[in-house]
Amino acid sequence: MTERIMGNMTKICTKCSEEKTADAFYKNKNATDGLYSYCKQCHKKCVVTWCNNHKEKHRSYVMTWAENNKEKQRSYSAKSYRKKVALLKLRNE
């Protein structure tokens, strides 16, 4: 399903059936070509659908992860906050 064209790898997404470049797919070390079979867009749709259909399970996982990784969570929160502040400053200029 993948082919090399002039050094650029392309692949057909098994979900949307579109041919896309390799950078449109997430990496998967277990796959023979090293890429997931769904493109990033289709993968994201699947994840959003799963999260919406399994809200309690997803929430439980997120809360458990945050509890077990407090330092990482603080770092992510601080980084996100700084990013939002920078965007607001740009909008107000």
C-alpha positions in Angstrom: 0.0 0.0 0.0 3.0 2.3 0.2 5.2 3.3 -2.7 8.3 5.4 -3.1 8.0 8.1 -5.7 11.2 10.1 -6.3 12.2 9.7 -2.7 8.8 10.7 -1.3 6.8 8.0 0.4 3.0 7.9 -0.2 0.4 5.8 1.4 -3.4 5.2 1.0 -5.4 5.7 4.2 -7.6 2.6 4.9 -10.3 4.8 6.4 -10.8 7.6 3.8 -9.0 5.8 0.8 -7.0 8.9 -0.1 -3.4 8.8 -1.1 -1.3 11.0 1.2 2.3 11.6 1.9 4.0 9.8 4.8 4.0 12.9 7.0 0.1 12.7 7.0 0.4 9.5 9.1 1.5 8.9 12.6 4.5 6.6 13.2 4.0 3.0 14.2 7.1 0.9 14.9 5.1 -2.3 14.7 3.8 -1.7 11.2 5.9 -3.0 8.3 6.2 0.5 6.7 6.5 2.2 10.1 3.2 4.1 9.8 -0.4 3.7 11.0 -3.0 2.6 8.5 -5.2 5.7 9.2 -4.1 9.2 8.3 -3.8 11.8 11.1 -7.2 13.4 10.2 -9.0 10.0 10.2 -7.2 8.9 13.4 -8.2 12.1 15.2 -11.8 11.6 14.1 -11.7 8.1 15.5 -10.2 9.3 18.8 -12.8 12.1 19.2 -15.6 9.6 18.5 -14.2 7.1 21.0 -13.8 9.8 23.7 -17.4 11.0 23.1 -18.8 7.5 23.4 -16.7 6.6 26.4 -16.7 9.8 28.4 -16.5 8.3 31.9 -13.7 5.9 30.9 -11.7 8.7 29.2 -12.2 11.1 32.2 -11.1 8.4 34.6 -7.9 7.8 32.6 -7.1 11.5 32.3 -7.7 12.0 36.0 -5.5 9.0 36.9 -2.7 10.1 34.6 -2.8 13.6 36.1 -2.7 12.3 39.6 0.3 10.0 38.8 2.2 12.7 36.8 1.8 15.9 38.8 5.0 17.5 37.6 4.3 16.8 33.9 0.7 18.1 34.4 2.0 21.3 36.0 4.5 21.8 33.2 1.8 21.2 30.5 -0.6 23.6 32.3 2.1 26.3 32.6 3.1 25.9 29.0 -0.5 26.1 27.8 -1.1 29.2 30.0 1.9 31.0 28.6 0.8 30.1 25.1 -2.7 31.5 25.7 -1.3 34.7 27.2 1.0 35.2 24.2 -1.9 34.7 21.8 -4.1 37.2 23.7 -1.3 39.8 23.6 -1.0 39.3 19.9 -4.7 39.8 19.4 -4.7 43.0 21.5 -1.9 44.6 19.5 
